[in-house]
Amino acid sequence: MPYPPQRTLHGGPVQCPVRVLLTMLSLNKTVRDVALEMPQATRVFEKLKIDYCCGGDKPLGEACATAGVEVANLEQMLSEAAQTEVQGNG
């Protein structure tokens, strides 16, 4: 589902962290890398029982498979966490 374009008070486009997040995610990126790049992801990982500390060296795809989590579900939850962070800072 595409997100509507966001604008600044002056009407210019805003770089949306959610879009950056979705392009940043790769099934080969480690869970630890995602947690370091997006600290709010740690809460999502905890909720889904995905280890980002000791098991953080696993690729994201493997960690999802081990936890029984659909990658699309994880992406949605991370997007929501990023959006909540943006709204909280705005």
Backbone torsions as a table, in degrees:
resi	resn	phi	psi	omega
1	MET	NA	120.2	-179.8
2	PRO	-73.7	148.0	178.4
3	TYR	-92.8	145.2	177.9
4	PRO	-67.5	148.5	179.7
5	PRO	-64.2	141.3	177.7
6	GLN	-100.6	149.7	-177.6
7	ARG	-128.8	150.2	173.2
8	THR	-79.0	177.6	177.5
9	LEU	-61.6	-25.7	-178.9
10	HIS	-92.7	5.2	175.1
11	GLY	91.3	-4.2	179.8
12	GLY	-80.6	157.1	-179.3
13	PRO	-70.1	150.6	177.8
14	VAL	-111.6	137.5	174.5
15	GLN	-70.5	117.2	-175.4
16	CYS	-86.6	118.3	179.9
17	PRO	-60.3	-27.5	179.0
18	VAL	-64.6	-43.8	178.2
19	ARG	-65.4	-39.1	177.6
20	VAL	-62.4	-42.3	179.3
21	LEU	-58.1	-48.3	-176.2
22	LEU	-65.3	-33.1	177.1
23	THR	-78.9	-24.7	180.0
24	MET	-73.0	-33.9	-176.1
25	LEU	-69.6	136.1	176.1
26	SER	-143.6	141.9	-179.4
27	LEU	-64.9	-19.1	179.1
28	ASN	-90.1	-13.2	177.4
29	LYS	-69.5	142.5	-178.8
30	THR	-77.8	156.3	177.9
31	VAL	-60.0	-40.9	179.8
32	ARG	-60.6	-41.7	179.3
33	ASP	-60.6	-43.4	179.5
34	VAL	-64.2	-42.5	179.9
35	ALA	-63.0	-37.0	179.5
36	LEU	-72.4	-37.1	-178.6
37	GLU	-78.3	-26.3	-176.7
38	MET	-139.0	84.6	-174.3
39	PRO	-54.0	-31.3	179.6
40	GLN	-67.9	-12.5	177.2
41	ALA	-66.4	-25.5	-177.9
42	THR	-61.0	-36.3	178.0
43	ARG	-66.1	-38.2	178.0
44	VAL	-65.9	-45.6	179.2
45	PHE	-60.2	-42.1	179.1
46	GLU	-62.3	-43.7	-179.8
47	LYS	-61.3	-36.7	-177.6
48	LEU	-91.6	2.5	-179.4
49	LYS	62.8	38.4	175.0
50	ILE	-101.7	120.3	-176.9
51	ASP	-76.4	118.4	179.2
52	TYR	-107.6	-1.4	-178.2
53	CYS	-100.1	-88.9	-178.2
54	CYS	-67.4	-34.2	178.6
55	GLY	-98.1	14.3	-175.3
56	GLY	-69.3	-8.7	-180.0
57	ASP	-83.7	-0.3	177.9
58	LYS	-76.7	143.7	172.0
59	PRO	-62.5	149.3	-176.9
60	LEU	-54.9	-43.9	179.8
61	GLY	-61.2	-42.0	179.3
62	GLU	-67.5	-41.3	179.3
63	ALA	-63.2	-39.6	177.7
64	CYS	-64.3	-44.7	-179.9
65	ALA	-61.8	-42.7	179.8
66	THR	-63.3	-39.6	-178.8
67	ALA	-83.5	-6.5	-178.5
68	GLY	72.0	33.7	-176.8
69	VAL	-112.2	133.2	174.6
70	GLU	-71.2	135.3	179.8
71	VAL	-58.6	-39.6	179.6
72	ALA	-61.7	-37.1	177.7
73	ASN	-65.6	-43.0	177.9
74	LEU	-62.6	-45.0	178.7
75	GLU	-58.4	-43.0	179.7
76	GLN	-62.9	-45.5	-178.8
77	MET	-66.1	-38.8	177.6
78	LEU	-67.9	-37.6	176.8
79	SER	-62.3	-43.5	178.5
80	GLU	-64.4	-39.9	178.4
81	ALA	-64.6	-41.0	178.5
82	ALA	-66.3	-40.5	-179.9
83	GLN	-66.0	-40.6	177.8
84	THR	-62.4	-39.8	177.7
85	GLU	-62.8	-43.6	179.2
86	VAL	-63.1	-45.4	-179.2
87	GLN	-66.0	-35.4	179.0
88	GLY	-68.4	-27.6	179.8
89	ASN	-90.9	-7.6	-174.0
90	GLY	-95.5	NA	NA
